[in-house]
Amino acid sequence: MLCGGSASRKPAAGAGEGPSVIASWLRSGLSPQRRGGPTPFSLLIPPCVAQDATLFAGLHVPGQATIAAHDAREASLPIIDMHTHIFPDRLAATAVATVCRACGIAPCFDGTLSGLRSFMRHADIARSVVQPVASKASQVRSINDWVAALGDDSIIPFAAMHPDLPDPTAEIERLAAIGIPGFKLHPEYQGFSPDETRLDPLYAAAARHGLIAYFHAGEDIALPAVHSTPETFARLLDRHPDLTVVLAHMGGWRQWGEVQRHLAGRDVYLDTSFTLPYLGEERFAELVEAHGAHRILFGSDAPWGDLSRDLAQLRAMTFSERDLDAILWRNAARLLGLPAEALLTPE
C-alpha cells in the first residue's frame, strides 16, 4: 500500500485542492495504469504539481515516549523494517503532499532519504528496506538506477518492477548482478492480476536468480478494484513454488479471512504493514499463529504507517520472546542474508 492511514473510504481532507493536483498529474502523462481509469499516485511526481511545504510544518516522529518506556531488552533488539517508501529529494515534498492530501493522512517523516535515516535513529531501526513503485513500465530503469545508489549499511533498496516491462528477464539479470535482493509489484496501481500467465517469465527469472518478489496485497485505501486477492496469490504460489514471495499487509488488506483460507501455512512471507489498527490484536495474533511467526516480517509502510504505534502494539501483545524476535528482525535477516552477529553487535 503506497497510501494509507485512514480507516474510511471518504474523500480526503483538502479535497478542494485535490482535483487540481490530480489534473496536473494526469496532464503530465505519468498516471499509473489500472483498469477503470488512472489514480494520482506514482514514485515520480511531475514538477508541475505545486509543492506544499505547510504539510510538513512541525513534523515530528510520533509515539517516541512509548518506545522509550519499554525495557532495556526490547530497546536493545535490532529492528528491520521491510516496507518503507522514499522519493528523490527534489520530488519528495510534492510526492508526499499529493498522497497525503488525496488520502487524508499525515506522514511520519518527509519522504526523503535523510528523513528516513533520521526517523530510523529516533525509532531504533537497524535496517530499512525501500520499496519503490513504478506506475509505468518506462519508469522502471530510471527508478532502479536511483535506488541502486542508495544502499548502505542501514538502507536496503528493492527495485521497482512493472508487468508491462518489455524484457523483464534482462532487468532481473541486471538487478541480480548489482546485488539488489528483490523488487516490488503493486497490482492495484499497475492494474494486473498477480497470477497472469504473461508474468511467468518474470517470476521464473526471479526464482532462477534468487530475487524476492514483494507484492502489495489486498485492497488499497485509494482504489475501488481489487486484483491482488489471496486466491490469486495462492495460484501464483502453486505455479511458481521456487519463487520467494512476500505479501504486504498480512497477505491481503481487509481480506484477512481469505488469507486464512488460501494462504495461512503456505511457503510465503507476510508483512505487518498497515494492519494492526484494522485487523485488531486478537485476529492479528490468530493469523500469526495460523501462518507461523517464522513467516512474518515487520513492516511499517512509512511514511504512511505509524511505526512507533505498531511497535508498541506488537511488544504489548502476548507473543513469546522468540516469536517477537522473529517478527521484528530475525526472519528478515534470514531472508535478506544478513548475519545476526552484525545486527546484535553494539555500535
Secondary structure in CASP SS format (residue, H / E / C, confidence):
PFRMAT SS
TARGET T0000
AUTHOR 0000-0000-0000
METHOD secondary structure of the structure
MODEL  1
M C 1.00
L C 1.00
C C 1.00
G C 1.00
G C 1.00
S C 1.00
A C 1.00
S C 1.00
R C 1.00
K C 1.00
P C 1.00
A C 1.00
A C 1.00
G C 1.00
A C 1.00
G C 1.00
E C 1.00
G H 1.00
P H 1.00
S H 1.00
V H 1.00
I H 1.00
A H 1.00
S H 1.00
W H 1.00
L H 1.00
R H 1.00
S H 1.00
G C 1.00
L C 1.00
S C 1.00
P C 1.00
Q C 1.00
R C 1.00
R C 1.00
G C 1.00
G C 1.00
P C 1.00
T C 1.00
P C 1.00
F C 1.00
S C 1.00
L C 1.00
L C 1.00
I C 1.00
P C 1.00
P C 1.00
C C 1.00
V C 1.00
A C 1.00
Q C 1.00
D C 1.00
A H 1.00
T H 1.00
L H 1.00
F H 1.00
A C 1.00
G C 1.00
L C 1.00
H C 1.00
V C 1.00
P C 1.00
G C 1.00
Q H 1.00
A H 1.00
T H 1.00
I H 1.00
A H 1.00
A C 1.00
H C 1.00
D C 1.00
A H 1.00
R H 1.00
E H 1.00
A H 1.00
S H 1.00
L C 1.00
P C 1.00
I C 1.00
I E 1.00
D E 1.00
M E 1.00
H E 1.00
T E 1.00
H C 1.00
I C 1.00
F C 1.00
P C 1.00
D H 1.00
R H 1.00
L H 1.00
A H 1.00
A H 1.00
T H 1.00
A H 1.00
V H 1.00
A H 1.00
T H 1.00
V H 1.00
C H 1.00
R H 1.00
A H 1.00
C H 1.00
G C 1.00
I C 1.00
A C 1.00
P C 1.00
C C 1.00
F C 1.00
D C 1.00
G C 1.00
T C 1.00
L H 1.00
S H 1.00
G H 1.00
L H 1.00
R H 1.00
S H 1.00
F H 1.00
M H 1.00
R H 1.00
H H 1.00
A H 1.00
D C 1.00
I C 1.00
A C 1.00
R E 1.00
S E 1.00
V E 1.00
V E 1.00
Q C 1.00
P C 1.00
V C 1.00
A C 1.00
S C 1.00
K C 1.00
A H 1.00
S H 1.00
Q H 1.00
V H 1.00
R H 1.00
S H 1.00
I H 1.00
N H 1.00
D H 1.00
W H 1.00
V H 1.00
A H 1.00
A C 1.00
L C 1.00
G C 1.00
D C 1.00
D C 1.00
S C 1.00
I E 1.00
I E 1.00
P E 1.00
F C 1.00
A E 1.00
A E 1.00
M C 1.00
H C 1.00
P C 1.00
D C 1.00
L C 1.00
P C 1.00
D C 1.00
P H 1.00
T H 1.00
A H 1.00
E H 1.00
I H 1.00
E H 1.00
R H 1.00
L H 1.00
A H 1.00
A H 1.00
I H 1.00
G C 1.00
I C 1.00
P C 1.00
G E 1.00
F E 1.00
K E 1.00
L E 1.00
H C 1.00
P H 1.00
E H 1.00
Y H 1.00
Q H 1.00
G C 1.00
F C 1.00
S C 1.00
P C 1.00
D C 1.00
E C 1.00
T H 1.00
R H 1.00
L H 1.00
D H 1.00
P H 1.00
L H 1.00
Y H 1.00
A H 1.00
A H 1.00
A H 1.00
A H 1.00
R H 1.00
H H 1.00
G C 1.00
L C 1.00
I E 1.00
A E 1.00
Y E 1.00
F E 1.00
H C 1.00
A C 1.00
G E 1.00
E C 1.00
D E 1.00
I C 1.00
A C 1.00
L E 1.00
P C 1.00
A C 1.00
V C 1.00
H C 1.00
S C 1.00
T C 1.00
P H 1.00
E H 1.00
T H 1.00
F H 1.00
A H 1.00
R H 1.00
L H 1.00
L H 1.00
D H 1.00
R H 1.00
H C 1.00
P C 1.00
D C 1.00
L C 1.00
T E 1.00
V E 1.00
V E 1.00
L E 1.00
A C 1.00
H H 1.00
M H 1.00
G H 1.00
G C 1.00
W E 1.00
R C 1.00
Q C 1.00
W H 1.00
G H 1.00
E H 1.00
V H 1.00
Q H 1.00
R H 1.00
H H 1.00
L C 1.00
A C 1.00
G C 1.00
R C 1.00
D C 1.00
V C 1.00
Y E 1.00
L E 1.00
D E 1.00
T C 1.00
S C 1.00
F C 1.00
T C 1.00
L H 1.00
P H 1.00
Y H 1.00
L H 1.00
G C 1.00
E H 1.00
E H 1.00
R H 1.00
F H 1.00
A H 1.00
E H 1.00
L H 1.00
V H 1.00
E H 1.00
A H 1.00
H H 1.00
G C 1.00
A H 1.00
H H 1.00
R H 1.00
I E 1.00
L E 1.00
F C 1.00
G C 1.00
S C 1.00
D C 1.00
A E 1.00
P C 1.00
W C 1.00
G C 1.00
D C 1.00
L H 1.00
S H 1.00
R H 1.00
D H 1.00
L H 1.00
A H 1.00
Q H 1.00
L H 1.00
R H 1.00
A H 1.00
M C 1.00
T C 1.00
F C 1.00
S C 1.00
E H 1.00
R H 1.00
D H 1.00
L H 1.00
D H 1.00
A H 1.00
I H 1.00
L H 1.00
W H 1.00
R H 1.00
N H 1.00
A H 1.00
A H 1.00
R H 1.00
L H 1.00
L H 1.00
G C 1.00
L C 1.00
P C 1.00
A H 1.00
E H 1.00
A H 1.00
L H 1.00
L H 1.00
T C 1.00
P C 1.00
E C 1.00
END
